[in-house]
Amino acid sequence: MSRGQALLTAVKASTRGPGRVLSIPVGDPVEAVLRPVATDMAFLNSTDVLMLTEWRNRFPDAFLTQFRANESRTRRWLTEVVGPDDTRILFMVEDAHLRTIGYMGLASIDWTVGSAEADAVVRGAAAPPGTMTKALLTLLAWGRAQLSLSSFAVRVRSDNTAVEFYRKLGFHEVKRVPLRKVQESDMIRWVEDPALPLTEPSLVHMVHATCTQSQRTS
């Protein structure tokens, strides 16, 4: 296990029990905190589960899978998907008054090449301007410095206003792939299909500017 893997595991484990949770401060002086989300069934935070569920339902177009979330489904996702996955971590974003304003995480970490995706970036409550921007930049900086990651990407639907948010953070578009709508019994899935004509929505693949800079100098 690499140093980065061991740290990510330790941060997730810190949410179990009464000990100190390994949160990440945002800003100096601190303006917000990235608090790791508990993923062990015995230690789930009921408020986190409620907020994740409500915000998932409020912003369905932000995701490639669309369904009516409920708290039971959110608990299963945290304990069966996020928790056991050593390439993924989720944080709640809390402002300076410890009010939860959103969530974000890293996913699809490739420990061999040092790459990751910014994942599940959602602002669900009012926050001081720039808080989510600073939080995501802090998360990327933490990934570089503490997890030894060197490149970050993001995938976002073209009809999501978050495309402009990521551009302002230093991500730039590298390609767009058409999306095919797949209707299932209880959900809609949007699947990349390069054979289709490029229409809306499509999936925008973006990489962070520091990634391309490091690639130029490597």
C-alpha positions as CSV (number, residue, x, y, z in Angstrom):
1,M,0.0,0.0,0.0
2,S,1.4,3.4,-1.0
3,R,1.7,6.4,1.4
4,G,-1.3,8.1,-0.3
5,Q,-3.5,5.0,0.0
6,A,-2.6,4.6,3.7
7,L,-3.5,8.2,4.4
8,L,-6.8,8.0,2.5
9,T,-7.7,4.9,4.5
10,A,-6.8,6.6,7.7
11,V,-8.9,9.7,6.9
12,K,-11.9,7.5,6.2
13,A,-11.3,5.4,9.3
14,S,-11.1,8.6,11.5
15,T,-14.9,8.9,11.1
16,R,-15.4,5.8,13.2
17,G,-15.8,6.2,16.9
18,P,-15.3,9.2,19.2
19,G,-11.7,10.1,18.2
20,R,-10.6,13.1,16.2
21,V,-11.9,13.3,12.6
22,L,-9.2,14.1,10.1
23,S,-10.7,17.1,8.4
24,I,-9.0,19.5,5.9
25,P,-9.0,23.2,6.7
26,V,-9.8,25.6,3.9
27,G,-8.2,29.0,3.9
28,D,-5.8,30.8,6.3
29,P,-7.5,32.0,8.5
30,V,-9.9,29.0,8.2
31,E,-13.0,29.9,6.1
32,A,-14.4,26.4,5.8
33,V,-13.6,22.7,6.5
34,L,-13.7,19.5,4.4
35,R,-15.0,16.9,6.8
36,P,-14.8,13.2,5.6
37,V,-18.1,11.5,5.4
38,A,-18.6,8.4,7.6
39,T,-19.1,5.3,5.5
40,D,-19.4,2.6,8.3
41,M,-23.0,1.7,9.0
42,A,-22.5,1.9,12.7
43,F,-21.2,5.5,12.5
44,L,-23.2,7.1,9.7
45,N,-24.2,10.7,10.3
46,S,-27.9,10.9,9.9
47,T,-27.8,14.6,9.0
48,D,-25.2,13.9,6.3
49,V,-27.4,11.1,4.9
50,L,-30.4,13.4,4.8
51,M,-28.5,16.2,3.1
52,L,-26.9,13.9,0.5
53,T,-30.3,12.5,-0.3
54,E,-32.1,15.9,-0.6
55,W,-29.4,17.5,-2.7
56,R,-29.2,14.4,-5.0
57,N,-32.9,14.8,-5.7
58,R,-32.6,18.6,-6.1
59,F,-29.9,18.4,-8.8
60,P,-30.7,15.3,-10.9
61,D,-29.1,16.7,-14.1
62,A,-25.7,16.9,-12.4
63,F,-25.4,13.1,-12.5
64,L,-25.1,10.4,-15.1
65,T,-27.6,8.3,-13.2
66,Q,-31.0,9.8,-12.4
67,F,-33.4,8.3,-9.9
68,R,-35.4,9.2,-6.9
69,A,-33.0,9.0,-4.0
70,N,-34.1,8.0,-0.5
71,E,-32.1,7.8,2.8
72,S,-32.0,4.0,2.6
73,R,-30.4,4.1,-0.8
74,T,-28.0,6.8,0.3
75,R,-26.9,4.7,3.2
76,R,-26.2,1.7,0.9
77,W,-24.2,3.9,-1.4
78,L,-22.1,5.2,1.4
79,T,-21.5,1.8,3.1
80,E,-21.3,-0.5,0.0
81,V,-19.8,1.8,-2.7
82,V,-17.9,4.7,-1.1
83,G,-16.6,3.0,2.0
84,P,-14.9,-0.1,0.6
85,D,-13.4,1.7,-2.4
86,D,-9.8,2.7,-1.7
87,T,-9.8,4.9,-4.8
88,R,-12.6,7.2,-3.5
89,I,-13.3,9.6,-0.7
90,L,-16.2,12.0,0.0
91,F,-16.2,15.2,2.1
92,M,-19.0,17.4,3.4
93,V,-18.1,21.1,3.1
94,E,-18.7,23.1,6.2
95,D,-18.4,26.9,6.5
96,A,-16.7,28.8,9.3
97,H,-19.8,28.4,11.4
98,L,-19.8,24.6,10.8
99,R,-23.0,24.8,8.7
100,T,-22.9,22.1,5.9
101,I,-23.1,23.8,2.5
102,G,-22.3,21.1,0.1
103,Y,-20.1,18.1,-0.6
104,M,-17.3,17.0,-2.9
105,G,-14.8,14.2,-3.3
106,L,-12.1,12.4,-5.3
107,A,-12.8,9.2,-7.2
108,S,-11.3,6.9,-9.7
109,I,-7.8,7.3,-8.2
110,D,-5.1,5.5,-10.0
111,W,-2.4,5.1,-7.4
112,T,0.1,3.8,-10.0
113,V,0.0,6.8,-12.3
114,G,-1.1,9.4,-9.7
115,S,-4.4,10.5,-11.3
116,A,-7.9,11.2,-9.9
117,E,-11.2,12.7,-10.8
118,A,-12.9,15.5,-8.9
119,D,-16.3,13.9,-8.1
120,A,-19.7,14.7,-6.7
121,V,-19.1,18.5,-6.4
122,V,-22.5,19.9,-5.2
123,R,-23.4,23.1,-3.4
124,G,-26.6,22.6,-1.6
125,A,-26.9,25.6,0.7
126,A,-26.1,29.3,0.7
127,A,-22.5,30.1,1.3
128,P,-20.1,33.1,1.2
129,P,-19.0,33.7,-2.4
130,G,-16.0,31.6,-3.4
131,T,-16.3,29.1,-0.6
132,M,-16.9,26.1,-2.9
133,T,-14.1,27.3,-5.3
134,K,-11.6,27.5,-2.4
135,A,-12.8,24.2,-1.0
136,L,-12.2,22.4,-4.3
137,L,-8.8,24.0,-4.9
138,T,-7.9,23.0,-1.3
139,L,-9.0,19.4,-2.1
140,L,-6.8,19.3,-5.2
141,A,-3.9,20.7,-3.4
142,W,-4.3,18.1,-0.6
143,G,-4.5,15.4,-3.2
144,R,-1.2,16.6,-4.7
145,A,0.7,17.2,-1.5
146,Q,-0.6,14.4,0.7
147,L,-1.9,11.7,-1.7
148,S,1.0,12.2,-4.2
149,L,-1.5,12.7,-7.1
150,S,-0.2,14.6,-10.1
151,S,-3.2,14.9,-12.4
152,F,-6.9,15.7,-11.9
153,A,-9.8,15.4,-14.3
154,V,-13.5,16.0,-14.2
155,R,-16.4,14.8,-16.3
156,V,-19.5,17.0,-16.4
157,R,-22.6,17.1,-18.6
158,S,-22.6,19.8,-21.2
159,D,-26.0,21.1,-20.0
160,N,-24.7,21.6,-16.5
161,T,-23.7,25.2,-15.5
162,A,-20.8,23.6,-13.5
163,V,-18.8,23.5,-16.8
164,E,-18.1,27.2,-16.4
165,F,-17.4,26.7,-12.7
166,Y,-14.6,24.2,-13.6
167,R,-13.2,26.5,-16.3
168,K,-12.8,29.2,-13.7
169,L,-10.9,26.8,-11.5
170,G,-8.3,26.0,-14.1
171,F,-9.9,23.0,-15.8
172,H,-10.0,23.0,-19.6
173,E,-11.9,20.9,-22.0
174,V,-10.1,18.1,-23.8
175,K,-13.1,16.3,-25.5
176,R,-16.8,15.9,-25.7
177,V,-18.5,12.5,-26.1
178,P,-22.2,12.1,-27.0
179,L,-24.5,10.6,-24.4
180,R,-27.1,7.9,-25.0
181,K,-30.1,7.7,-22.7
182,V,-30.8,4.3,-21.2
183,Q,-34.2,3.9,-19.5
184,E,-34.2,1.2,-16.7
185,S,-37.0,0.2,-14.3
186,D,-36.1,2.7,-11.6
187,M,-33.6,5.0,-13.2
188,I,-32.2,6.7,-16.3
189,R,-28.6,6.2,-17.2
190,W,-26.6,8.4,-19.5
191,V,-23.9,6.3,-21.3
192,E,-21.1,7.6,-23.4
193,D,-21.6,6.5,-27.1
194,P,-19.0,7.9,-29.5
195,A,-21.0,6.5,-32.4
196,L,-23.8,9.0,-31.9
197,P,-23.7,12.5,-33.4
198,L,-22.6,15.2,-31.0
199,T,-25.8,16.6,-29.5
200,E,-26.9,17.8,-26.1
201,P,-26.4,16.6,-23.6
202,S,-22.8,15.3,-24.1
203,L,-20.1,14.5,-21.6
204,V,-17.4,17.1,-21.3
205,H,-14.0,15.7,-20.3
206,M,-11.8,18.4,-18.6
207,V,-8.3,18.3,-17.0
208,H,-6.8,20.7,-14.6
209,A,-4.3,23.2,-15.9
210,T,-1.6,22.0,-13.5
211,C,-1.9,18.6,-15.1
212,T,-1.1,19.8,-18.6
213,Q,1.8,21.9,-17.2
214,S,3.3,19.0,-15.4
215,Q,2.9,16.9,-18.6
216,R,4.7,19.5,-20.6
217,T,7.7,19.6,-18.2
218,S,7.9,15.9,-17.6
